[in-house]
Amino acid sequence: MEEYMFPCLNKKLFGLECYGCGGQRALVLLLKGNFAGALHMYPAIYSLLILLVFLVLNLFFKFKYDYTIKIGLIFLNAAIIVGSYLYKIHLVIN
């Protein structure tokens, strides 16, 4: 499955990882059952899956505060993605 992954053009062109680097590999690790490895590879993998499940469920069931929950999950994911990206960049610089 790894041979069919898309390469990161940002990393190839500029040498720096992008915000999504590790997402595909984390999904493969998750499908293989390596849950800790998936979290280490891309920390937002579980919160993105929660958001995806909520969005799919919200298509069929209407929740009372669905808009607030969606916005909260989106901001949570953005914070995790940006935070982990800044951490990776900090490790590369030091």
C-alpha positions in Angstrom: 0.0 0.0 0.0 2.9 2.4 0.7 4.0 2.4 -2.9 0.7 4.0 -4.0 1.1 7.0 -1.6 1.2 10.6 -3.0 4.6 12.3 -2.5 4.7 15.6 -0.6 5.6 18.2 -3.2 6.3 20.8 -0.6 9.0 18.5 0.9 10.4 17.6 -2.5 10.6 21.2 -3.7 11.5 23.1 -0.5 12.8 20.4 1.8 10.2 21.3 4.5 7.2 19.2 5.5 3.7 20.5 5.0 0.8 20.5 7.5 -0.4 17.2 6.0 2.9 15.3 6.0 2.5 12.0 7.7 -1.3 11.8 7.3 -1.2 9.1 4.6 1.4 7.1 6.5 -0.6 7.5 9.7 -3.7 6.2 8.0 -1.8 3.1 6.8 -0.5 2.5 10.3 -4.0 2.8 11.7 -5.3 0.3 9.2 -2.5 -2.1 10.1 -3.4 -1.8 13.8 -0.4 0.3 14.9 -2.4 2.9 16.8 0.5 4.4 18.8 2.6 4.7 15.6 -0.3 6.4 13.8 -0.6 9.0 16.6 3.2 9.5 16.6 3.3 9.9 12.8 0.4 12.4 12.6 -1.1 13.6 15.9 -4.3 14.8 14.3 -5.3 11.5 12.9 -7.8 10.6 15.7 -9.4 14.0 15.9 -9.8 14.1 12.1 -11.5 10.7 12.3 -13.8 11.9 15.0 -14.7 15.0 12.9 -15.3 12.8 9.8 -17.5 10.4 11.7 -19.5 13.3 13.2 -20.0 14.9 9.8 -21.2 11.6 8.3 -23.6 11.0 11.2 -24.8 14.5 11.0 -26.0 13.9 7.4 -28.4 11.3 8.7 -29.1 12.6 12.3 -29.5 16.2 13.3 -27.9 17.0 16.6 -29.0 19.9 18.8 -25.7 21.9 18.7 -24.3 20.4 15.5 -22.9 23.7 14.2 -21.1 24.4 17.4 -19.7 20.9 17.7 -18.5 21.1 14.0 -16.8 24.4 14.6 -15.2 23.2 17.9 -13.9 20.0 16.2 -12.5 22.0 13.3 -10.7 24.4 15.6 -9.4 21.5 17.7 -8.0 19.8 14.5 -6.5 23.1 13.3 -4.8 23.6 16.7 -3.4 20.0 16.7 -2.2 20.3 13.1 -0.5 23.6 13.6 0.9 22.7 16.9 2.4 19.4 15.7 3.8 21.2 12.6 5.5 23.9 14.7 6.9 21.1 16.9 8.3 19.3 13.8 9.8 22.5 12.5 11.3 23.2 15.9 13.0 19.8 15.9 14.4 20.4 12.4 15.8 23.8 13.4 17.4 22.6 16.6 
